[in-house]
Amino acid sequence: MKSFVRHGVTAVCLMALGACASVPPVQHVLLSPPRDERAATRASDWDVRRVRVPEYLDNYDIQVRSDAYVLTRLPDAKWAERLPVAMTRLLQQTIDEKLVNKRDQPYQVDVDVDMFEPQAAGEEVVLSARWEVTDTDSGTVVARDNTRLTQPIGGSERKPAVIGRAMSEAVRELAFRIVAQAG
């Protein structure tokens, strides 16, 4: 009887290990594009403050809108860093890269994101944000806007790398608009 129980426990353990071996590894997705896709840059005096996002986005899960009122996380992928940190870094890099005029202006950039996720149809990412650029010396608001961007995903596939690229391009487009209006 002991032999039967021991073999049974061993079989259960082997099945559990086999099940674990079939789970795909988690992919860690970066929001910043590879260095060879960015222009060389030098720091400006613009300061992008930490981007504020809704609580449901302030984590490592990559969320996809699966229905009008439902978000689903990608099961085999996570952000390599929290989304507001990654967005702040990418906005700062892109603004520094694209600025031609007013590089030495002591500007502060504040961004409040309302929505940032791939849509249910799987064809596009939507980024909706309010932003403001303030001259820190005078306290004057230089520019502000409510911006809603859509970025094509490039197919209906929900692959982490494809979604990461589309979301990265949406953040970069937001930076372009901020520079165009305030820079």
N, C-alpha and C positions, 0 to 999 in steps of 0.2 A: 504494500500500500504506500509506504514511504517513497519507494521508487517511482510509483505512478504520479504522486503529488509533485516530486522533484522534477520529473520530466514535463509535467504540465506547466509548472512555474517557469521552467527553462523555455518551453515553447512560447508562452505568453511574452516573456522578455524578448525573445528573438523576433516575434511579430512586432512588438513595440519598436524595437530598433530598426526593423525593416521599414516601418511606416515613417520613422523620423528621417531615414536616408532618402526617402522619395520626396521630401519637402524641398522646394527650390530655395536656394539661399536668398536672403534679403538683399536687394540692391539699394545702395545709398546714392541718391540722386543729388547732384549739385545744381544750384540755380545759376551760378556764374558760368558763362561759356569758357571754353578752353582759352588759355592765354594767346594762342596763335590766331584766335578769332577776334581779339581786342586790339585796338590801337595802343601804342605806347603812350603813356600819360605821365603828367606830373601833377602833384597835388595842387588844388586850388584853395582859396580861403572860404569856399562854400562848405558848410557843415550840414550834412544830412543827419538829422536826429533819428533815433530808432523809430522805424515805421511801426505804426499802431495797426493791429489787425483784430478782427473779431476773435473772441476766445476760441471758437472752434478751429481756427487756423493756427493758433499759437501752440504748435506741437510739431512732432516729427512725421506725422501721417500725411501722405499725399491723398488728398480728398478729391473725389470726382462726383459731380452731381449726377445721380442715377435716375432721379425723378424730380418733379417740380419742387418737392419739399424734402427730398431725401439725399443725403450725402453718403457715399460709400468710400471706404479707404481702399487703396490698392493693397492687396494682400501680400505681395512679394517685394514691396518697395517702401522706402522711407526717405525723407529729406536727410541729407548729410548733416544739416544744422537746422535749428529752429527757423521757420519761415520768415519771421520779422527780421532776424539777424541777417539772413541771406539777402533779403530784399534791400535792407539798408546798405549793405556792402555793395551790391550790384548798382543801386542808384548812385552811390558816391563815385564808384569807378566810372560809370557811364557819364555822369555829369562832368567829372574831371577830364574825361577823354574828349567830350564834345564841346566844352567851353572854348570860345575864341576870345570874346570880349568879357570884361568884368571878372576876370580870374582872381583879381586881388580884392574884390569886394567882400567885406565880411558879412556874407549872407547865411541865413539859417533856413533850412528846408524842412518843413514838417509835412508828413504824409499820413493820412488816415484812410485805410483801406476798408471799403464796405463789402466787397465781394472779390474773390480771386480763386476761380476754380474752372476746370474743364466742364463743359455743359453736357447734359444728358444725351444729346444726339452724337456726342463724341467728335464733332467737327471743329469746335473752337473753344478757346479759353476766354473767359470774360474777366477783366480787371476793372473794377470801379473804385475810384479813390477821390478824396478831396485833398488838395494840397495847397500850401502857402509858402511863399518865399519872403523872408523879412530881412531888412537891412538891420543888423544887430547894433550898429552905431546909433542910428536915428530911431529905430523901432518902427520904421515905416514899412508897410506891406508893399513889396515891389510887384508881386503877381500872386494871383490865386485862381483856382479853377476847380470845378467838379469834372473829372475826366472819366469817361467810360470807353474802354478799349476792347476790341475783339481781335484775337489772334488765331488764325487757322492752325489747326493741329497737323494737318497734312495726312489725311486719311482718318478712318474711324477706329484705328487701332488704339488701344489703351496701354501702350508700352510705356514704361517709366521714362525711358530716354526721350521718346517723342514728346511726351507731356512736359517733361522738364525743359526741353528746348523751347517749346511754344510758350511756356510760362516765363522763361528767361527773356524771350523776345518781347513779351508784353511789358515786363518791367523796364527793359531798355527803351521801349517806345514811350513809356511814361516819362523817363528821364529826358528823352529828346524833346518832348512837349514842354517840360519844365524849363529847359534851357532856351527853347524857342521863345517862350513868353517872358522869361525873366533875365535871360543872359544876353 
